Amino acid sequence: MTTETKQGLHDLREKLGEDMPVYADVWVDGKGRAVQARLSYFGGMKAMTTMTLSDFGTPVKAEAPPGRKVVPVTAGEDVLLA
């Protein structure tokens, strides 16, 4: 999460209070795998994020970003983890 995004969420919490309802929908395929997830918030403003998952079992190579681009997030600091 960027510093700007983190500050924006902090500002939003200040305006709306600590209890920010977030709703989640998850689509599951016939094999019991999550294939799509949607998080939405409708308090004071509308925000929605949708993630589609596919190509199960396909090998991937992921590299960690440079340390200067990493911002630690702990539970309670991120709307997705709170």
Stockholm file with secondary structure:
# STOCKHOLM 1.0

chainA/1-82         MTTETKQGLHDLREKLGEDMPVYADVWVDGKGRAVQARLSYFGGMKAMTTMTLSDFGTPVKAEAPPGRKVVPVTAGEDVLLA
#=GR chainA/1-82 SS CCHHHHHHHHHHHHHHCSCCCCEEEEEECTTSCEEEEEEEECSSSCEEEEEECCCTTCCCCCCCCCGGGCCCCCTTTSTTTC
#=GC SS_cons        CCHHHHHHHHHHHHHHCSCCCCEEEEEECTTSCEEEEEEEECSSSCEEEEEECCCTTCCCCCCCCCGGGCCCCCTTTSTTTC
//
